[in-house]
Each structure stands twice: as structure tokens, then as C-alpha cells.
Amino acid sequence: TGLLQCCDLKDIKLAYQLNRAMEKGDNWKFLDMDRLNGYWSKFFSLLCMMEQIEVVLKWYKEMSPSLFYPSPKNILDLLQALDAANQLEVIPSVW
């Protein structure tokens, strides 16, 4: 749960550091599938809130569906990020 609370801080640099730690070796195996999907879901929501849309889309293409299945909230976050960046024409390619 400490991993998930970290992302609630809305600190993107800290989230990236945490993600690098998660990707080292077999660290990700310490979380069961539900917690892992919860982690990726919160990480993606944070990206949508804090990052440039190009970065969000890059992560989305890398993460989905191999690392996580986006929740309805993740899709809403992505749509809001696309709207804020005036990139609604991208919706068909992410659908």
C-alpha cells in the first residue's frame, strides 16, 4: 500500500523514481495482480494529470494492455488530458 500512497502525493518525479524501482529485477513480483493493476492505474492517472499529452500517450501505448487494463477512471483521465491538450482527434487511435 505504500507504493500506492506515494502516487497520491501528486509528485511526478517521485512516481518516476518509484516506477524505476518497480522495474528493477523482479521487484514487481512483490505485488499481487490486483495491487499491481492498482499501482499502474494510479501511476497512469498521475501521468494524465501532470505530464504533457505526448508523454501520456507514449506511456499509454506501452502500458495498455500488456501491463494493465485501463479502468473507467483511467479512460476518463485520458479523455480529460486529451481535451485539455486540444487533441480530441487522437481518441480513435487510443480506443
N, C-alpha and C positions, 0 to 999 in steps of 0.2 A: 504494500500500500504506500510505502514511502516514495516509490517511483511515481505513482500516480499523483500524490500530493504535490510533488516537485513541479509538475506541469501546471498545477493550479495557480502557481505563483505568477504566471504570465511573464516568465523570464525566458526569452527565446535562446539566449546564449547558454543558460543553464540546461535547457531542454536538449540542445545540441550536444553538450558535454555528456549528459546522461545517455543520449542515444548512442554516442561513440562507445561508452562503457557497455551498453547493452549489446552492441555488435561485436565486441571483443570475444574471441573464442566461443565458448558455449554458454556465456552468461545468460542469454535469453532463455535457456532451459530451466532457469530457476523460477520461471513463472508458468503457471498452467495456461491452457489455451484461452480461458475466459479473461484472466488478468492480462495476458499478452495482447489480446484484442482490445481490451480496455485501455491499455497503455498506448497502443497505436492510434486508437480513436481520439484520446486526449491530445496526443502529440500532433495529430493532423488538424484537430480543431485549433490548437495553438498556432500552427503554421498559417491556417486560414486567417487568423486574427492579426498576426504580427508580420507576416512575410509579404514580399512582392508577389503578384499573381503568377509570374513566370516560375518562381521557386515553388510555389504551392502546386502548380500543375506538374512540375518535374517530379516532386515527391509523390503526388497522386498516381502518376503513371508507374512509378517504381513500386509503390506500396500496394496498390489495389490491382487485382485481388490476391496477389501472392502472399502478402504479409497480413492483410486484414480486409474484412468486408466492411465497407463504409456503412455506418448506422444512418438512420434518417437525419439525425443531428449533423453528422459529418457532411451529408449531401446538402443540407440547408446551409451549413457554414461555407461550403464550397460555392454554392449559388450566390450567397451574400458577398463573398470575396470577388467573384466574377462580376457581380453587379457594381460593387464599389470601384472596381478597376475598369468599368465600362467595357467588359469583354464577354457579354452575353452570347455573342456569336460562337463562342467556344463550347457552349452547352452540348450540342450534338456529339462532339468528339469525346466528351467525358462521360456521356451517358452510356 
